[in-house]
Structures are given as structure tokens and as C-alpha cells.
């Protein structure tokens, strides 16, 4: 019985530490130093999008805030529901425009 309880606790702790869930945008913006250079996942709606086929920037909004996403690929269109996975970066500047705290996209999935 103790082995089973220990195994359940280990699996639950592993799930918490793996970061399976999405981070709220407000949490990132409230404490950017905590998330700096960490991989995160964010769910939301694209509110602004600009770029070319090979790279661009788009803004994602959840019910807590908005954050810019720097993409090395095609950007999703305005209004698209997305799950973004990437690394939080501070002081991001692209083509002379400053975006403050942003996510450097590793990938995104349309919802």
C-alpha cells in the first residue's frame, strides 16, 4: 500500500514539474524575471499579426493580458486561437521596434 501511495505521489509531482499546463500571460508580465529564458506554453487569441512568410511578430491575448510572440516562420492571422510554445525573452527589439517582454516562438498550434 505504501509503495502505491508513493508511486502516485511521484507521478503527480512529475506532472507538476513538467509544466504541462499553460501559463497565464499576466503571470509572465507580472514577474518577467522569473520566466526569463524559460520555456512556456500560452493559450490565447491572436489580436495583432504582421510579418512575411518566413518570419514575423504577433500578439496573443488571454483573459489576463497580451504578449508579443516573435516567430521564425509564418504567423497566424488575427482572430486565430493558438497554443504557443516558446522561450520568454526580455527587451526584444525587431527591426528597430521594441516589444519588451515577449515569447520567442518554438512552435504554435491552431486550436
C-alpha positions, -999 to 999 in steps of 0.1 A, spaced: 0 0 0 28 24 9 45 17 -24 13 25 -43 8 58 -24 45 67 -31 42 59 -68 10 80 -71 27 109 -53 58 107 -76 37 107 -107 17 137 -95 49 156 -87 63 148 -121 32 161 -138 35 194 -118 72 198 -125 69 190 -162 49 222 -169 22 205 -188 -3 234 -185 -3 268 -200 10 299 -182 -13 329 -178 1 359 -197 -5 381 -166 19 359 -146 46 363 -172 42 401 -173 39 405 -136 73 387 -129 92 385 -162 125 378 -143 110 346 -130 102 334 -166 132 349 -183 148 323 -207 123 296 -196 101 276 -219 64 283 -215 31 275 -232 4 301 -236 -31 297 -249 -50 326 -264 -63 346 -294 -42 364 -319 -50 401 -317 -24 416 -340 -2 400 -366 24 413 -390 53 397 -410 63 378 -441 60 342 -449 94 334 -433 92 355 -400 71 379 -381 55 391 -349 21 385 -335 3 394 -303 -16 368 -282 -43 377 -257 -58 355 -230 -83 368 -204 -54 381 -182 -33 401 -207 -14 404 -240 21 394 -250 41 396 -283 54 364 -299 84 366 -322 82 339 -349 108 325 -373 80 311 -395 46 321 -408 25 340 -383 -12 331 -376 -38 355 -387 -57 379 -365 -85 361 -346 -69 327 -347 -70 306 -315 -35 294 -307 -13 275 -283 22 290 -284 53 272 -270 85 291 -267 110 309 -245 104 341 -226 127 369 -236 131 404 -222 140 436 -241 132 422 -275 138 445 -304 129 436 -340 136 459 -369 140 488 -346 108 483 -327 109 473 -290 85 447 -277 96 445 -241 88 411 -227 80 386 -255 80 349 -263 104 336 -289 83 310 -306 94 274 -308 61 264 -323 24 272 -323 -7 251 -329 -40 264 -341 -70 255 -319 
